[in-house]
């Protein structure tokens, strides 16, 4: 409130100051920042007598104006500081009042809480007693519940163990039945294989030798299984069946190898210039076509006979070779003679003829094979030396 009164008084003084300033401006007197320099009385023309008191009054007012202005400036600065301090004190006062109100509110709240605590303290003992009774009752209930749960779990474990035992017995019975069925199937299949092997090896089977081999190998296998604590082979009868089937399979393999070697020998002897088949099925396929083999052999015989007739015709041009076969047959029909005596005579000549034929036919064997020209025999066509040599 003091700051407001000081400002009002200063404001009133500032009003007088402003009036003085306006008056000086009307008189043509200008002010400077530091001081105002008034002209001397000598510099002005002598005013009328009536104006001198007025000028002195104006000079006095100007001097007061300068002093008032400096004083007003300092007073304004002090007034600003006072106002600032007053505002600061007012803020602090407000904060103090708020803090006081808060302290009073906290004190009231504390008194209320203290009263409430005093009120509640009376029932603490009763509450503690009731809590103790509740804990005791809860402990007894938990003990009873635990006993009941243990009994239930025990009964459940017994039921589960009983069910597992029953399941194990059922699985064991099923496994035994399945094993028995599998054993029966295996024995039946083994018997079928043994019978089939007997049919395959029946044509070359030596029963006595086979029994000796089977007995020896079965004893070795059973002894090894016994030494190692194993029942892999099952019963001795089952072991004998398995070993017998293995032995017969080996015999069949040996027989097939024998057939392969024999057919290869025959094929190589009959057709030395042909490529030898690599497998037994391919080799058997060559001998499966009887007309083809017959036509090829007949073509070879016809080639030898024709070559012989050519040589005879060259040596005896006038000989009628067309009469050789009829006359020979006629003489053989009229009387029975021993024609074996001619064999020793014609054999060397026939061998020489065949050597010459092979020599002349060497180029054909190098460039081709008889198999390439023997397909007509399949269609029941006559295969001759002309077909093989390419003659029309």
LUMROSE-835506 format. One record per residue (C-alpha): x, y, z; residue in one letter. Coordinates in steps of 0.2 Angstrom, whole numbers, padded with zeros to 4 digits, always signed. Each point is the difference from the previous one (the first is absolute). Example, Ala and Ser with C-alpha at 12.3 -4.5 7.8 and 13.67 -1.06 7.14 Angstrom:
<rotors>
+0062-0022+0039a/+0006+0017-0003s/
</rotors>
This chain:
<rotors>
+0000+0000+0000x/+0015+0012+0003x/+0006-0003-0017x/-0017+0006-0007x/+0000+0016+0011x/+0018+0005-0006x/-0005-0003-0018x/-0015+0012+0002x/+0010+0014+0008x/+0014-0002-0014x/-0014+0001-0013x/-0006+0016+0007x/+0017+0008-0001x/+0002-0007-0017x/-0016+0010-0005x/+0008+0016+0006x/+0016-0004-0009x/-0009-0003-0017x/-0009+0017+0002x/+0016+0009+0003x/+0008-0009-0016x/-0015+0006-0010x/+0002+0017+0006x/+0018+0001-0004x/-0003-0006-0018x/-0013+0014-0002x/+0014+0012+0005x/+0012-0007-0012x/+0012-0007+0013x/+0007-0017-0005x/+0008-0012+0013x/+0016-0010-0001x/+0004-0018+0007x/+0012+0007+0014x/-0006+0018+0004x/-0010+0014-0007x/+0009+0016-0005x/-0011+0015+0002x/+0005+0016-0009x/+0007+0014+0011x/-0011+0015+0003x/+0012+0011-0010x/-0003-0010-0016x/-0018+0003+0000x/-0007+0017-0004x/-0006+0009+0015x/-0018-0006+0002x/-0013+0011+0006x/-0001+0003+0018x/-0015-0010+0002x/+0009-0016-0007x/+0015-0001+0011x/-0008-0008+0015x/-0008-0013-0012x/+0017-0004-0007x/+0008-0003+0017x/-0014-0011+0004x/+0003-0010-0016x/+0019-0002+0004x/-0005-0006+0017x/-0012-0012-0007x/+0013-0006-0013x/+0013-0003+0014x/-0013-0010+0010x/-0004-0010-0016x/+0018-0006-0002x/+0001-0005+0018x/-0017-0008+0000x/+0005-0010-0016x/+0016-0007+0008x/-0009-0003+0016x/-0015-0008-0009x/+0012-0011-0010x/+0009-0006+0016x/-0017-0002+0008x/-0006-0011-0014x/+0015-0011+0001x/-0002-0002+0019x/-0019-0002-0002x/+0003-0014-0013x/+0012-0009+0012x/-0013+0002+0014x/-0013-0007-0011x/+0010-0014-0005x/+0004-0004+0019x/-0018+0002+0004x/-0005-0012-0013x/+0013-0012+0006x/-0006+0001+0018x/-0018-0001-0006x/+0005-0017-0009x/+0009-0006+0015x/-0014+0005+0011x/-0012-0010-0011x/+0011-0015+0000x/+0001+0001+0019x/-0018+0001+0001x/-0002-0015-0011x/+0013-0009+0010x/-0009+0005+0016x/-0017-0007-0007x/+0008-0016-0006x/+0009-0002+0017x/-0017+0003+0009x/-0008-0013-0012x/+0013-0012+0003x/-0001+0003+0019x/-0019-0003-0001x/+0002-0016-0010x/+0014-0006+0012x/-0012+0003+0014x/-0014-0010-0009x/+0012-0014-0003x/+0005+0000+0018x/-0018+0000+0005x/-0003-0014-0012x/+0015-0010+0006x/-0006+0002+0018x/-0017-0006-0005x/+0008-0015-0010x/+0012-0004+0014x/-0014-0006+0011x/-0005-0014-0013x/+0017-0006-0004x/+0001-0012+0014x/-0017-0007-0005x/+0005-0001-0018x/+0016-0009+0004x/-0009-0013+0010x/-0013-0002-0014x/+0015-0002-0012x/+0008-0013+0011x/-0016-0010+0000x/-0002+0001-0019x/+0018-0006-0002x/-0002-0014+0011x/-0016-0005-0009x/+0008+0002-0017x/+0015-0011+0006x/-0012-0014+0006x/-0010+0001-0017x/+0016-0001-0010x/+0006-0015+0010x/-0017-0009-0003x/+0000+0005-0019x/+0018-0006-0002x/-0005-0017+0008x/-0014-0002-0012x/+0010+0005-0015x/+0014-0013+0005x/-0014-0013+0001x/-0007+0004-0017x/+0017+0000-0008x/+0005-0016+0008x/-0016-0008-0008x/+0003+0008-0016x/+0018-0007-0001x/-0006-0017+0004x/-0013+0001-0014x/+0013+0006-0012x/+0012-0013+0005x/-0013-0014-0002x/-0005+0007-0017x/+0018+0001-0006x/+0003-0018+0006x/-0016-0006-0010x/+0006+0010-0015x/+0017-0008+0001x/-0008-0017+0001x/-0011+0003-0015x/+0015+0007-0010x/+0010-0015+0004x/-0014-0012-0005x/-0002+0009-0016x/+0019+0000-0003x/+0001-0018+0003x/-0015-0004-0011x/+0007+0011-0014x/+0017-0008+0002x/-0008-0017-0001x/-0009+0005-0016x/+0016+0008-0007x/+0009-0016+0004x/-0013-0011-0008x/+0000+0011-0016x/+0019-0001-0001x/+0000-0018+0002x/-0013-0003-0013x/+0010+0012-0012x/+0016-0009+0004x/-0008-0017-0004x/-0007+0007-0016x/+0018+0007-0005x/+0008-0017+0005x/-0013-0010-0011x/+0003+0012-0014x/+0018-0002+0001x/-0002-0018+0000x/-0009+0001-0017x/+0013+0011-0007x/+0015-0011+0005x/-0009-0017-0002x/+0008-0004-0016x/+0018+0002+0007x/-0003-0002+0018x/+0011-0012+0010x/-0010-0003+0016x/+0013-0009+0010x/+0013+0013-0003x/-0012+0014+0003x/-0005-0007+0017x/+0018-0001+0005x/+0003+0018-0004x/-0016+0006+0008x/+0003-0010+0016x/+0018+0007+0001x/-0005+0018-0003x/-0015-0001+0012x/+0011-0007+0014x/+0012+0015-0002x/-0013+0013+0000x/-0009-0007+0015x/+0017-0002+0010x/+0004+0019-0004x/-0017+0006+0006x/+0002-0010+0016x/+0017+0006+0003x/-0006+0018-0001x/-0016-0003+0010x/-0011+0004-0015x/-0016-0009-0007x/+0001+0008-0017x/-0003-0016-0009x/-0014-0007+0010x/-0002-0018+0000x/+0012-0013-0008x/-0014-0005-0012x/-0002+0018-0006x/+0019+0002-0001x/+0001-0016-0011x/-0014+0007-0012x/+0009+0017-0002x/+0017-0008-0003x/-0008-0013-0012x/-0008+0015-0010x/+0017+0009-0001x/+0009-0016-0006x/-0013-0003-0013x/+0001+0018-0006x/+0019-0002-0002x/-0002-0016-0009x/-0012+0009-0012x/+0013+0014-0002x/+0013-0013-0005x/-0012-0009-0012x/-0004+0016-0009x/+0019+0004-0001x/+0002-0017-0007x/-0013+0003-0013x/+0007+0017-0005x/+0017-0008-0002x/-0007-0014-0011x/-0011+0010-0011x/+0015+0013-0002x/+0011-0015-0006x/-0013-0007-0012x/-0004+0018-0007x/+0018+0004-0002x/+0003-0017-0009x/-0015+0002-0011x/+0002+0019-0004x/+0018+0004+0003x/-0001+0017-0009x/-0016+0006+0009x/+0001+0011+0016x/-0002-0010+0016x/-0015+0005+0010x/+0004+0007+0017x/-0014-0007+0011x/-0008-0017+0001x/-0018+0007-0005x/+0008+0007-0016x/+0009-0016-0003x/-0015-0011+0002x/-0009+0012-0011x/+0012-0005-0014x/-0004-0018+0002x/-0019+0003+0002x/-0002+0003-0019x/+0001-0018-0007x/-0004+0004-0018x/+0013+0013+0000x/+0014-0012+0005x/-0006-0013-0012x/+0000+0012-0015x/+0017+0006+0005x/+0008-0018+0001x/-0009-0005-0016x/+0007+0015-0009x/+0018-0005+0006x/-0003-0018-0007x/-0007+0007-0016x/+0015+0012-0002x/+0012-0015+0003x/-0009-0011-0013x/-0001+0014-0013x/+0018+0004+0002x/+0005-0019-0003x/-0011-0001-0015x/+0008+0016-0007x/+0018-0008+0002x/-0006-0016-0008x/-0007+0010-0015x/+0016+0010-0002x/+0010-0017+0000x/-0012-0009-0011x/-0010+0012-0011x/-0009-0013-0010x/-0006-0009+0015x/-0019+0001+0002x/-0002+0005+0018x/-0019-0001-0001x/+0001-0019-0001x/+0011-0002+0015x/-0014-0001+0013x/-0012-0011-0010x/+0013-0012-0006x/+0007-0002+0018x/-0017-0003+0007x/-0004-0013-0014x/+0016-0009+0003x/-0003+0000+0019x/-0017-0007-0003x/+0005-0014-0011x/+0013-0008+0011x/+0006+0002+0017x/+0018+0004+0000x/+0012+0006+0014x/+0003+0019-0005x/+0011+0002+0016x/+0015-0004-0011x/-0002+0017-0009x/+0000+0009+0016x/+0019-0001+0002x/+0002+0006-0018x/-0011+0015+0001x/+0003+0006+0017x/+0017+0008-0004x/-0007+0008-0015x/-0015+0006+0009x/+0011+0008+0013x/+0010+0009-0013x/-0016+0006-0008x/-0006+0007+0017x/+0017+0009+0003x/-0001+0008-0017x/-0018+0005+0003x/+0004+0008+0017x/+0015+0009-0008x/-0012+0007-0014x/-0013+0004+0013x/+0012+0009+0012x/-0005+0017-0006x/-0018-0003+0004x/+0004-0005+0017x/+0010+0015+0003x/-0013+0013-0006x/-0016-0009+0006x/-0008-0015+0009x/-0011-0014-0005x/-0013+0006+0013x/-0003+0016-0010x/-0006-0011-0015x/-0010-0013+0009x/-0016+0009+0003x/-0009-0008-0015x/+0000-0017+0009x/-0012+0007+0013x/-0013+0003-0014x/+0003-0018-0006x/+0010+0006-0015x/+0014-0010-0007x/+0017+0007+0005x/+0014-0004-0013x/+0018+0004-0003x/-0006+0013-0013x/-0009+0009+0013x/+0015+0001+0012x/+0012+0004-0014x/-0012+0013-0008x/-0001-0009-0017x/-0017+0003-0010x/
</rotors>
